[in-house]
């Protein structure tokens, strides 16, 4: 029972055993039984610090020197320390692993390794955490149901903390399912509480409340304080999302009560911070200050744990500002920012870095608002730039060539699974394959290493000096109840107050929906212009608009906003960058390789049909991926060949079955100036690293035909322009720190600028647009102007925004591709 974590059921049996062993003077076994009673008490009301002190005392007893008894004491000590002090737990579980191996308890050793991983996560070492937890989880799935339940629960809970709600449901449901079918297993309250939050995060509040009510009834009968803490906190989060603040405050207060009862420091750090935010929402400043002080005081009991520290410090800064103590507010914001940087310095992958930035974005947006309210605009700009484009700036500053290598077993397995997924449309089979893909991706990610330090953000004055007289740079900061636009020209800086984040995102989503239905809604286009640009007088003084979006504004086509009945495309060049720092790096970085291949064009899904036999309904997107969706793109061959005719030689063109991922990656891409990919595109909104461009199939284990985001990041590019003539390439999960999409992966790989699409586009219109775009590039027009002219041609022909507004230029928009009309060495840097 205890092996399956059913400690409450096991406790009376251990109590009987303790009595009988004492009667028989078997003191070591009696001690084993006594300490085994303790986890049941820790789940009800006994103080965890008192139990830890007792166990440390027990380790010094003579009867504790028997190996099995010592191993049991250390195991229970580690269990309690995980919820008390992760630094202590990490050391204890290391000792458990060593002793368990010596005693040939291999499954316990695996559990001990996994628990070290959980402790590492709480200490901020996410790379070590993922590696250890994933390995223990894989072993548990095969041979240890109790551990299987725990690690699936913990992994799902971690995803919920990072707001990956849909992705979290997989491991959480797995934990609940395994517990249900494993006789004697403890009820998985951790998984259930996390599922409540996940359901609410997905908007299923009714289902979340029903699950919470069911679990609270079950747990209340046993007076399980630890479980009640989890459930009250989860339900409070549901009420908060529903706007029922009074009920949310009440549940948070209940969660605080149970955490204090157990001296559960981490729980107090977490829930007191949430309670402080709820009080703050209700303008109850003194109760908010008391709650956040309690949260910070609790964290002082576990000083090595970093995860909640930046958030709690930022909350206190916000409260102090509301109380009028700006000096203290600034101090707490500075500490919060520094602690978040420390936490981010140890993330294993760009995806995890984006997730943490999104989860803790209030640190940056709150500090930005505070500083700009104080008139410290340069400092406010520096703060927000520490988050914006951080992943791209990091990669561009430290990008290294990944030399060709033989695929490791996990990479080979992932390729096989991707091919299996492409080749089946059976729903049950696809579900099994997706589960296997998920497990294999976990193994790949667990081998990742810590990320390099990002560069210092560009100084506001320096960015101004680099702006041309015709350029307006606008960086958005979305927040509630107000959002902001920081507008820079080469001579001026102003901050403008905008409507709330909720209002702006709702309007942007509504307009995008209208466009996707091929409607023309100039009134909504004007409304969004008024909200986003109308209050910025510099807009009418400049010709080029450079936008740093925020939140769902990443998916808004700014060129389709309208002023006085005219789309701003008619009067302005529009481009997008991840941040001012990334723009600075792109415009100033050295291109070390000599460019000797002007153009690479790829069209994998070709047909022999002549150009006039058009299939207007064919679109360059897939939803699976499934092989049956990979229909021919009749115009793609004509597209890449026409572009090649317009551009200087030599060129490399991959067509049809020659357009494989392997053949593409073997080209000298680092010495190529223009890369044009006319392919199918696939976007995974939940697991962005799976988003891919689909190349021609090649039946070998190392080539699944999917150039996924993780593959793109490993390319080493110096291209002036990468054009993604595929659907949805600019789409991905968005957060305050940026958007995780194929475009940003190409920028991370070293592309100077990327043309992409914000939705599905049909083949014929895309091919025509691209040939016009490159025709204008051939006339020595700058990239942004060439794109604008291609869009204007479609606009002036009467096409609605659906056909032209989805094309977006990201990155450095300056510079043309041609050095001079006479030169046969046409490409230069964008400066």
N, C-alpha and C positions, 0 to 999 in steps of 0.2 A: 504493500500500500504506500509506503513512504517513497519507494522507487518511482511510483506513479504520481508522487506529490500529493497523495491523499493523507496528509499529516494529521488532519483532525480525526479521521477514522482510525488511524494507527495509534493515536495517543493513548487510549485506554489499554490497548494491548501492551504497549511499551511499559505502562505503569504497572501492570500485573507482572511483567517480566522483571522489572526492577525489584519488586518486593521479593519474588522467588529467588533471584540471584543473590540478594542480600542474605536471605535465609540460608543459602548454601555457601555463603562467604566467598562468592565469586565476584570480587569487587570490581574487577575490570569490566566484566560483562554488565554488572549493575550500572556502572558509569555510562557504558554504551547506551543502555536503555534509558537512563535518566536524561541524557542530553538529547536523545531522540524524541523526547516529549516536548522539547522547547519550540520547534517550528509551529506546532498547533497553537501554543500560547501567543506567539508573535503575530498570529493572524487575528487574534481577538483583542487583547487589551494590555498585555505585558509590555513594558518599556524595552525597546530594542537595545539601547545602550546598556541597560542593566543585564540583559541576556549576554551581550558581547563580553562584558566584564566578567560574568560568571564563567563563560567558556574559556576565556584567557586564564582564569584562575584554575580551571579544571585541567588545562594542558600541563600544568606544573605538578599535578598529583602523580604519585608513583604508579597508580593503576592506569594512568593515561599513557604509559610508555609501551603498552602492548600495541602492535602495529595497527590492528583492525580498529581498536578503540580510538587510537590517536587519529586515524584517518576519518572516523565518523565525527569526532569533535571538530576537526578542521573543516570538514565538508559543511557541517551545520553553521560553523562560524562564518564561512565564506558566503553561505546563503543569506545570513543576517546582514553581513557587511555590505553586500550589493545594494541593499536598501538604506545603508547608513553612510558609508564612506568608500568610494570606489578605489581610492588608493590602497586602503587596507585590504579590500576584497581582492584586488589584483595580486597582491603578494600572497594572500592566503590560498587562492586558487592555483597559483604557481606551485606552491608546496603540495597541495592536494594532487595535482597532476603528477608530480615526481613520485610521491608515495604510492599513488594508485598504480602507476606503471611498475613500481617495484613489487607490489602485491599482485600484479597481473590482473587488475581490475580495469580492463581497457576501455570499456564503455564509460566508466566513471572518469577516466583520464580524458576522454573526449569531451565529456560534459565540462570538466574543469577548464579545458582549453576554450570552450565556448563562453564560459562565464568570464574568463579573462578578456575575451573580446567585448562582452557587454560592459565590463568595467572600463575598458579602453575607450569605448564610445562616449561614456559619460565623462571621461577625462579629456575628451577632445581629440583623441588619436583615432580618427575614423578609418584610416587605411588599415591599421592593425585590427580594428574591430571587425571590419567587413571580412577580412581574411579568416580570422579565427571563428567567427560565428557561422560563416558559410560552410566551412569545413566540418564543424561540429554538427551543423544542420544536416548535411549530406549523410554523415554517418548515422545520425539519429533516425532519418527517414528509413534506413534499411534495417535497423536493429534496436531502436530505443524509443518507444512511443512517448514516454514521459518527456524526454528531451526534445523529441520532435514537436510536441505541443508547445513546449516553452520557447524554442527558438523561432518557430513559426509565429508565435504570439509576439515575441519581442521584435522580430524583424518587421512584422506588420505595424506594430506600434510606432516603430521608428519612421516608417513611411507616412503614417498619419501625422506625426510631429512635423514632417516636412511637407504636409498638405498634399501628398500623393494619394488621395483617397481611393480612387478606383484601383490603382495598383495595389494598395494595401489590402483590399478585400480578398485578394487571392490567398496570401499567407494566413490572414485571420480566419477565413472560412476553412482553410486547411486545418488550422489548430482546433477549431470547434468540431470539425468532422472527425478528426482522429480521436479527440477526447470522447466523443459520443460512442464510437465503436470500440473503444478500449475499456474493457471491464475493469472497474476499480480506479480509473483515472479521475483526478480531481477536476472539478468544473473549471473551465478556462476563463476565469473572470477577467484577466488581463486582456485576452483576445476579445471578449465580449464588450468591455468598456471601450476598447479602441474601435471596435466595429460601430458602436453607437456614434462615436465622433465621425467616423468615415461616412456613415449613412447621412448624417447631418451635413457634412461637408459637401455631399453630392446633392443636397437639397431634399433628401428624403426624411424630413423631420418627424413626420407622423410615425414612420417605421422605427426611427431612432428612439422616440419617446416610449413606444410600446415595448421595445427591447429593454430599455432602462427600467421601466416599471416591473417587468417580469423578473429581472435580475435582482432588483432591490427587495422584492417580496421574498425571494429565495434566500438571499444573504442575510436579511434582517433577522430571520429566525435563529441564526447561529451567532449573531452579534460579532460578525467578522469585521473588525474596524478597518483593516487594510483594504478589504474588498469594498466596504462602504465608501471609503475615501475615493477609490477609483470611480465608482459608479456615480456618486454625487458630483464629482468634477465633470465627468462625461455628460451628465444630464444638464448641468449648468451651461456647458458649451452649446448644447442644443437650444436652450432657452435664449441664450445670448444671440444666436444666429436668427432666432425668430423675433428678436426685439422685445422679449419679455424680461426686462432687466430686473424687475423686483424678484421674480422667481430665480433668475440667474444668481443674484446676490445671495439669496437664501441658501441655494445649493452650494455655492462656493464657501459660504460660512460653515455649512455642515462638513464639507470636505476638510476645511482647516481644523475643525474640532477633532476629527478622527486622526488627522496627521499629527496634531499635538499630543493626542492620547498615546500615540506610538513613538513619539520623538522621531518622527520620520522627516529628517531634515530636507531631503530632496523634494519630498512631497510638499512641504511648506514653502520651499523656494519657488516651486512651480505654481501652486494654487494661490498663495498669497499675492503673487504678481498678477494673476488673473482677477483676483478679487479687487485689487487696487485699480485695475483698468475699469472694472464694472462700476466701482464707486466714482471714478473719475468721469465716466460717462454720465452719471447722475449728478455731477457737480458737488459730490460729497468729498471735499478736498482733505479735511482732517482725517476721516476714516481711511481715505486712499493713502495718505502719508503713513498712517499707522500700519496698514497692511503691507506696503512696500518696504518699510523698515523691518518688519518681521520677516519678509522674504529674504532681504539682504542679510539679516542677522542669522537666519537659518543657513544660508550659504557659507557663512563664516565657520560653521561647524564642519563643512566639507569643502575646504578652500581649493582643492585640486580640481573640482568639477566646474567646467566652464560653460555648459550649454545654456543655462538660464541667466547667467551673469549679465551679458550685454543687454538683454531685454529688460531685466529688472532695473539696471542702472539708468537706462533710457526712460523707463516709466517714472523713476524718481525725478529725473531731470525735468520731465514734462510737468510733474506736480509742482516742483519748486518754481518753475516759470509761471505757472498759474497762480502761485502764492506771491509772486512778485520778487522772488529771490533769484535774479538772473545770474549773479555770480556763481552761486551754487549750482544752478541749472547747467551752466557752461561746463563746470568741473565734472559733473556727472555724465554729461554727453561725451566729453573727451575720454573719460574712463571707459564708457560703453563702447565707443568706436575702437579704442585700442584693444579691448578684450575681444571684440568681434574679429578684428584682424588676426589676433592670436589663434582664434578658433579656426578661421578660414585657412590659415597657413598649413594646416595638417589634413586637408581634405584629399581624398584619393583620386577623384575624377572631376572634369569640368562640370558634369551633370550634378554631382553632389554639391559642388561649389555654388552653382546657380540656385539649387534648392535651399541651401542655407541662407544665401543672400535674400531670397524671396521670403523665407520664413521670418528673418530678422530685419526686414527692410525698414521697419519703423525706427530703428536706430538711426539710419541715414536720413530718411524723410523728415523725421521729427527734428533732428539737429539742423537740417537745411532750413526748415521753417523758422526755428528759433534764431539762427544767425542772421537770416535775411530780414527778419523782423527787427533785429538790432541794427540793421544797416550794414552788416559785415558781409557784403555780397561776395567778395573774393573768397572769404573763408567758407561761405555757404556753397559756392561752386566747387571748391576743393572737396568738401564733404561728400556731395552727391556724386562727384566723379570717382570717388574711391569705390563706389558700388557699380556705377554704370560702365558697361563695356569692360569690366574687370577681367573676365575670362578671355576675351579677345586680345586685350592689351597684354595680358600675361603670356599668351601663346605667341603673339608676334614678337615679344621681347626676348623670349627664350626658345623660339622654335628651332628644333634640330631635325636633321634628316634622319628618317627611320630607314636604315639600310634593309634591302631585301633579305628575308629570312625564311627558313622552312616553317610552315605552320606548326604550332604546337598542338597537342592532342585536343585541347579545348577549342582552339580555332577551327580545326578540322571538323570536330563534332558540330560546331555551330553552322558551318557551311553545309554539312549534310542535312541538318535539320531545316535550314532555310530552303534547301532544294525540295525536301519532303513537303514543306508547307506550300511551296509554289505549285507542286504537282498534285495536290489533293483538294477536292472541294467538299469532302465528307466532314460535317461539322464536328462529330465526335473525335475523328482522327485529328482534325486541326486543333481541337482543345488539348489533346494529349501532346501534340507536337509543340504547341505554345508553352505548355508547362515545362517541357524539356528544354526549350530555348531559354526560358527564364532561368532555369537552374544552371545552364551552361554559361549564360551571361554573368551570373553571380560569380562563377569560378573565374571568368576572365577579369571581372572587375576587382576581385579580391587580390589579384596579383599587381594591381596598380600601385604606384608610388606617390609620395606626397608631391604636391604641386609646387612650382617655383613661385617666388615672391613676385607680386605684380609690380610694375613700375610706379613711380610716384605720379600722381595725377598732374596734368599740365596746369600751369598757373593761368589764371583767367586773363591776365594782361598779355601773356605770351600768345594765348590762343587768339586774342583780339588782333595782335600784330600780324598773325598769319592769315586772318580773314581778308579777302579782297574787298575793295570798296563797294562792290555790287552784292555782297553776301550778307544774309541775315541768318544767324545761328540761334535756334530756339530749342531749349532743353526743358522738357515737361517733368513735373513732379506731381503725381496724382495722390491725393489724400482726402480724407473726410475730416471736417466739413468743407474744407477748401482745398483746391489744387492751385498749382503755380506754373507759370511759364517764365523762364529766365531767358531774356532776349539780348543777344550780343551782336554788335556790329564792330567794325574796326575802330570806332570812336566812342561808342556808347554801351552802357550796361543798364538794363532795367528789369525789375521783377514785377510781374503782373499777376493779380489774383484772379483765379478762374472758378467755375462751379465745382461742386464736389466730385470726387472720383466716381462715385456711384452714378451720378447724373451724366458725366462725360462718357463713361463706358457704356451706359445704357443707350445713349444717343449714337455712339460709334457702332455698336452692335446692330441697332435698328437700321442704320444707313447701309451697313454692309449687307444685311439681309435684303434690303430693297435692291441693291445693285446685283446681287446674285440671282434675283428673280428677273433680271434684265429690265428693271424699271428705271425711270428717270424722275428723281424726286428733288427738284431744285430747292424746294422750301426747307427740307431737312438738311440739304447740303449747305444752305445759307445759315441755318441755325447752328450747325457745327462750326462753320467758319466764324460766326459771331462769338461763339464760346471759346474757340481755340486760338483764333488769330485776330478777331475783330478788335480786341482791346490793345493790340500791338501796333502803334502808328508806324513803326519802322518797316512794317510789311509793305506798305505802299511806296516806300522810298527805295526799296532794294529789288533786284530782279531775281536773285538766287536764294531759295529757302532751303536751309539745311536743318533737318529735324532730328532730335534725339527723343524718340517716343518713350512712353511709359505705360505699363499695364497693357490693356487691350488696344491702346492706340497703335501698337505695333501692327495690328491687322487692319488699320484704317488707311485707305488710299487718300493721302492728303491732296494729291493733284486733282481729285474729284470734289473737293470743297468748292463752294461757289460764293462769289461776291457780286451782288447786283445783277444776278441772272447769268453770270459768266463763270465758268470753271476757272480756278486759279491757274490751271495748266496753260491757259491762253496768255497769261502775262508773266508767269514765273517758271523758272527751273526749280524742280523739287527733287531732293535727294534725302537719304536717311543714313545716319551713322549710329553705331552703338554708343558712342560717347565722344566728347571733345578730345579726350586723351587718345582714343583710337584714331581719330581724324588726324591728329598731330603725328602719330607714329606712321600712319600710311603715307602722309605727304612728305615725310622727311627721312624715311628709312632708306638705306642704301640697297641697291639691287646688285648683288655681287656677281651673279652669273651673267655671262655674255648671252644675249638673246639671239638664238640662231634658228628658231622655229616659230615663225610669226603666227601660225594658226593650226589648231587641232580641232577638227570637227567630228562628232560622233553621232550616228543615227543607227540605232540597233534594230528598230522595229519597222523596217522598210517593206515596200511592196513593189512589184514590177508594174503596177498600174501607172499609166501616164498621168502627168499633173492635172489634166482636165477632168479626170474621173474622181471627183472629190467626194469624200464622205464627211459632210458637215457635222455629223453627230459624234464623230470620233474625238475623244478627249484624252489628254495626256496625263491621266491619273488612274491609279488603281486603289482599291479599298481594302485589300487583303493583307499581303499580296496573294493572288491566286493566278495560276498559269492561264486560266480561261479568260482573265481580264486583260491579258497582254496582247491586245489586238494590234494589227498593223497600223502604223501612223503614215498614211500615204504621202503626206507632204514632207516628211522629215528628211528624206534623201535629197529631194530638190532643194530644200532649205539649206542644208550644210554645203552642198555643191555650189549653189548660187553665191553663198557667202565666200566660199573659197575662191571663186572667180573674181570677186571684188577685192580680195586682199592679196598682198604680195606673197610670193613664193619664197622658200619652199613651204609646203603645208603637209599635214598628215590627216587623212580622212579614214575613219573606221566605219564601215557600212555593214548592215545585215549581220550575218553570223561571224564576221570578223570583229564586230564591235563588242568584244567581251571585256569584262572587268580586268582580266589579266593583261590583255593586249594594251588596254588604256594605261594601266599603272606602269607598264614597261616603257612607255614613251618618255622622252626627256622633258617631263613636265616643268621642271625647274628652269628650263631655258625656253619656255613657251610664253608668248605674249598674250595670245587670245585663245581661250578654250570655250568651245560652243558645244553644248550637250543637248541634243534633241531626243529626249528619252521619255519613258514613263517615269512618273514620280510617285513615291509612297510616303505618306506622313503618318507617324504614330504619335497621337497627341498625348498619350500617357507615358510612353517610354521613348523619349526623343532620340536616343542613340540608335533606335531601330529605323528611323526615317531614312529613306534611301532613294537613289536613282537606280533604275533597273536597266542593266546592260543585257546583251544577248546571252542566252543560256550556253553553258559549256559544261558538259558532263564529266567533271572531275572534282575531287573532294575539296580542292583549294579555291574553287571559283563557283560561288552560288549566284553570281550575276548581280548581287546587291551591293552597291557602293554606299554603305551606311555612314552615318555621321562619324562613328568611331574610326572608320577607314579614311574618311576625308581629312580628319584632323592629322593623320599621319602622313599625308602628302606634303611635299615641300615645293611650294609654288612661288613664282615671281611674276605671275600674270598681271598685266595691266587690266585685263577684263576677263571675267568668267561669266558666260551667259548660260543660265539654266532654263532652257526652252522646254520646261516640263511643268506640270501643274503643282500648285501648293508648295513650291519650294521656299516661299517666304513665310510659311505657316509653321507654327509650333506652339508648345506650351509657353505662355507668357507670364512674366512676373515683373516686379518693379525693377529688377536688375537687368532685364533683357529678355530676349526670346530665344529659346533653344531650337534652332532650325538649321536646315542645310546651308543657308546663306552664311550664317555666322561661322559654321564649320569651315567654309571655304576662306573666309577672312582670317580665321585662326591659322589656316594652312599657308597663308601668305598672299592671297589674292588682293590686289589693290582695290578693285571694285567688283561688284557682283550684280547682275541683272537677274531678277527672279520674279515669281508670280505669287499673288495672294489668294488665288482660287483656281478652280479647274477651268481650263480654256480649251476650246476645240481646235483640232489640228490645223485646219485650213487658215483660220484667222491668225493663229500663232505663227505659222510659216510666213504668211504675208507680212505680218508686223515685223518679224525678224529680218526679212530681206530689206524692208524699207529702213529699218534701224541701221543695218550695216551699210546700206547705200549712203546714208548721211554720214556715217563714220568715214566712208571712203572719200567724202568731200572735205575731209579734214576738220569736221565739226567736233567740238568737245563732247565727251561721252553723255553728259546730262542733256546737252542741247540736241544731240542726235536722237536720244530716247524721246525727248519732248516732241520733236518734229514727227517722229513715227506715230506718237499718240495723237498729235494734232491732225494728222491726215485722216485717222479713223474718226476722230471727233467731228471734223469738218464734213465728213461724208455722211454724217447723220447717225453713226453708231452710238448706242448708249454706253455709259461708263463700264458696263460689264466687259466690253471688248477691249478697252484700252487702259482703264484705271488700275487694273491688277498688276501691271508691269511696274516694278520699283527698282531704282538704282540705290544700292547700299554701298557705303564706303566712300572712297575719294572720287568725287564727281568731276574733278578738274582734268584738264589735259585731253588732247586728242591722241589717236593711235598713230598718226602719221607725222613724220618729221618734216617732210616737204614733198611736194608733188613730184619732184625729180628724183628723189632718193629711192634706191632699192633696199635701203636699210631703214624701213619705215617707222619702227617703233622706238619711242623714247620713254623715259620715266614720266610720270604724270605731272611732275613739276616743270 
